[in-house]
């Protein structure tokens, strides 16, 4: 069974045009999208700005409510979940935001930012070295609920996840403005992973960073996927980045998936004209992430 199944997902917005008489115009930001993502897989979602990639990613997490369609996470129906079931699902469905500057609360210290998800969800603190294969397979939602962790346990969990993303424990005492863009994105990654999710939407996590810093973040995501047993939906407008990180690639245009296949199929033998256009727009000779 796939980890995530999307069927006929639609998001419709309505806008009012005209000055005196209002004329309602329908905009389909996402129009009948269907795909599946398997355990441990990275599906790259690529397309030009405004094609609906971010809207799709946020609908999967129910940060935006779909107009039509279905979303299944394992055996759970994401769109009908509510209350306690939805909270449990949200432990396993996390997001890394595009903007590392706007996504962190400037009034909170890094330790507060990183440990806040543990307090919200009441997730038991489990050191990385004690995560079992069963925990990796079933995620935080299958762990027994515990009382709110003690301050010492929260600090230990924060220190361990910071080391996992390549930052020192001393960073926990500082504020977001004291870090570079790449370091802030690492903090955002730590916040997403501290609850031990199964599935992470990576919403253009390197588009606001320098190329060299972005390459470091992409390599970090690849390492964390192995260490934590993660499944990714990696959203980007950059075909080289998607090609490097993804097992399969879905090409999106004007709210629709026009082509989906393995990374090799899409980049070497594209079938759709739009995919060929995206590949042709890649600057020559391209670049390789190492």
C-alpha positions in Angstrom: 0.0 0.0 0.0 1.4 3.5 -0.9 2.0 5.8 2.0 0.1 8.7 0.4 -2.6 8.5 -2.2 -4.0 11.6 -3.9 -7.1 11.2 -6.1 -8.7 13.9 -8.3 -7.6 16.8 -6.0 -9.1 20.2 -7.0 -8.8 23.6 -5.5 -11.0 26.4 -6.8 -10.8 30.0 -5.9 -13.4 32.7 -6.8 -12.5 36.3 -7.6 -14.7 39.3 -8.1 -14.0 41.3 -11.3 -15.6 44.6 -12.3 -16.1 47.9 -10.6 -19.9 48.3 -10.3 -21.3 44.9 -11.1 -19.4 42.0 -9.6 -18.6 39.2 -12.0 -17.3 36.0 -10.3 -14.4 34.4 -12.0 -13.4 30.8 -11.2 -9.7 30.0 -10.9 -8.6 26.3 -10.6 -5.3 26.5 -8.8 -5.2 22.6 -8.7 -7.3 20.7 -11.3 -7.8 17.0 -10.9 -4.4 15.9 -9.6 -3.8 12.2 -8.8 -0.6 10.4 -7.7 0.8 8.0 -5.1 4.0 8.2 -3.0 5.5 5.0 -1.5 7.3 4.6 1.8 10.8 6.0 1.8 10.4 7.6 -1.7 11.1 11.1 -2.8 8.6 12.4 -5.4 9.8 15.6 -7.0 7.1 18.1 -8.0 8.4 20.5 -10.6 6.9 23.4 -12.6 7.0 27.1 -13.1 6.0 29.6 -10.5 2.2 29.9 -10.1 1.4 26.4 -11.4 -0.1 25.2 -8.1 2.8 23.3 -6.5 2.6 25.0 -3.1 -1.2 24.9 -3.1 -1.1 21.2 -3.7 1.5 20.6 -1.0 -0.4 22.5 1.6 -3.7 20.8 0.7 -2.0 17.4 1.5 -1.4 18.8 5.1 -4.8 20.5 5.2 -3.2 23.9 5.6 -5.5 24.7 2.7 -8.8 22.8 2.4 -9.4 21.2 -1.0 -12.6 21.9 -3.0 -12.9 18.3 -4.3 -10.9 15.0 -4.2 -9.5 12.6 -1.7 -6.2 12.3 0.3 -5.3 9.0 2.0 -2.4 8.6 4.4 -1.9 4.9 4.8 -5.4 3.7 5.9 -6.4 7.2 7.1 -8.7 9.5 5.2 -7.0 12.9 5.7 -10.0 15.0 4.6 -12.5 13.5 6.9 -10.2 13.4 10.0 -11.0 15.7 12.8 -10.1 16.3 16.4 -7.7 13.8 18.0 -7.3 11.8 14.7 -6.3 14.9 12.8 -3.8 15.9 15.5 -2.2 12.5 15.3 -2.0 12.7 11.5 -0.3 16.1 11.7 2.5 14.6 13.7 3.3 12.4 10.8 2.7 15.0 8.1 5.1 17.9 8.4 6.4 20.7 6.2 9.6 22.6 5.6 8.7 26.1 4.4 10.3 28.0 1.5 11.3 31.2 3.4 13.7 30.5 6.3 13.3 34.1 7.4 9.5 34.4 7.6 8.9 30.8 8.9 10.6 31.3 12.3 9.1 33.5 15.1 11.7 36.2 15.7 10.5 36.6 19.4 11.2 33.0 20.3 14.6 31.5 21.1 15.6 28.5 18.9 15.0 26.0 21.7 11.4 27.3 22.0 10.8 27.1 18.3 12.2 23.6 17.9 10.5 22.1 21.0 7.1 23.7 20.5 5.8 20.8 18.3 6.5 18.4 21.2 4.4 20.5 23.5 1.6 20.9 21.1 1.3 17.2 20.2 2.4 15.7 23.5 4.9 13.5 21.7 7.1 11.3 23.8 10.8 12.3 23.7 12.7 9.5 21.9 16.4 9.9 21.4 17.5 9.1 17.8 19.6 6.1 18.9 16.5 4.5 20.5 14.2 4.8 17.5 13.2 1.3 16.5 12.4 0.0 13.0 8.7 -0.2 14.0 8.8 3.5 15.0 10.3 4.4 11.7 7.6 2.4 9.8 4.6 3.7 11.9 5.7 7.2 12.8 4.9 9.3 15.8 1.2 8.7 15.6 1.6 5.1 16.5 3.7 5.8 19.7 1.9 5.6 23.0 0.9 9.1 24.2 2.8 10.3 27.3 2.4 13.2 29.6 4.1 16.5 28.6 7.9 15.9 28.7 10.0 17.6 31.4 12.1 20.6 30.6 15.3 18.5 30.7 13.9 16.0 28.3 12.9 18.8 25.9 16.3 20.3 26.0 18.0 17.0 25.3 15.6 16.3 22.4 16.3 19.8 21.0 20.1 19.3 21.3 20.0 16.0 19.6 17.9 17.2 16.6 20.1 20.3 16.3 23.2 18.0 16.0 21.3 15.9 13.4 20.8 19.0 11.2 24.4 20.1 11.6 24.1 22.8 14.3 25.7 23.1 17.7 23.7 22.9 20.9 24.7 26.5 21.8 22.4 27.7 19.0 19.4 26.8 21.2 19.9 29.9 23.3 19.9 32.3 20.4 17.3 34.1 18.3 16.6 33.5 14.6 18.0 36.9 13.5 21.5 35.7 14.7 21.7 33.1 12.0 22.3 33.0 8.2 19.6 31.9 5.8 21.1 28.4 5.5 21.3 28.0 9.3 17.7 29.2 9.7 16.5 26.6 7.2 18.3 23.9 9.3 16.4 25.1 12.3 13.2 24.8 10.3 14.1 21.3 9.3 14.8 20.5 13.0 11.4 21.8 14.0 9.7 19.6 11.4 11.6 16.4 12.3 11.6 16.6 16.1 8.1 14.9 16.2 9.5 12.0 14.1 7.1 12.4 11.1 6.8 9.8 8.3 6.1 12.3 5.5 7.5 15.8 4.9 6.5 18.3 2.3 9.6 20.2 1.3 8.2 23.4 -0.2 11.0 24.9 -2.3 13.4 24.7 0.7 16.5 25.9 -1.2 15.0 28.5 -3.5 15.8 31.4 -1.2 19.4 30.3 -0.6 22.7 30.7 -2.4 23.5 27.8 -4.7 26.3 26.4 -2.5 24.2 26.7 0.7 21.2 25.2 -1.1 23.4 22.2 -2.2 24.3 21.6 1.5 20.7 21.7 2.5 19.7 19.2 -0.3 22.5 16.8 0.8 21.3 17.2 4.4 17.8 16.3 3.4 19.1 13.2 1.6 21.0 12.1 4.7 18.1 12.8 7.1 15.8 10.7 4.8 18.1 7.7 5.4 18.6 8.4 9.1 14.9 9.0 10.0 13.2 6.8 7.4 11.4 9.8 5.8 9.2 10.1 2.7 9.4 13.4 0.8 7.3 15.5 -1.5 10.0 17.8 -2.8 8.6 20.9 -4.5 10.8 23.0 -6.7 11.0 24.9 -10.0 14.6 23.7 -10.5 14.9 20.5 -12.6 18.5 19.9 -11.7 17.8 19.9 -7.9 14.7 17.7 -8.4 16.6 15.3 -10.6 19.3 14.9 -8.0 17.1 14.3 -5.0 14.0 12.5 -6.4 13.2 8.9 -7.2 10.3 10.0 -9.4 9.3 13.3 -10.8 5.8 14.8 -11.4 5.7 17.8 -13.8 3.0 20.3 -13.1 1.5 22.9 -15.4 -1.5 25.2 -14.8 -2.7 23.1 -11.9 -2.4 19.7 -13.6 0.1 16.9 -13.7 1.2 16.6 -17.3 3.8 13.9 -16.9 5.0 11.6 -14.1 7.8 8.9 -14.1 11.1 8.0 -12.8 13.8 10.6 -12.6 15.6 8.9 -15.5 12.5 8.8 -17.7 11.6 12.4 -17.1 15.0 13.9 -17.6 16.3 11.7 -20.4 13.1 10.7 -22.3 10.5 13.4 -21.6 7.1 12.7 -23.4 5.4 16.1 -22.9 6.3 19.3 -24.7 6.2 21.3 -21.4 8.7 18.9 -19.8 11.0 19.3 -22.7 10.7 23.1 -22.3 11.6 22.9 -18.7 14.7 20.8 -19.4 15.7 23.2 -22.2 15.5 26.1 -19.9 18.1 24.6 -17.6 21.3 26.7 -17.9 24.1 24.9 -19.7 26.2 23.1 -18.7 24.0 22.7 -15.6 25.5 21.8 -12.2 26.0 18.8 -10.0 25.3 18.6 -6.3 28.0 16.8 -4.5 
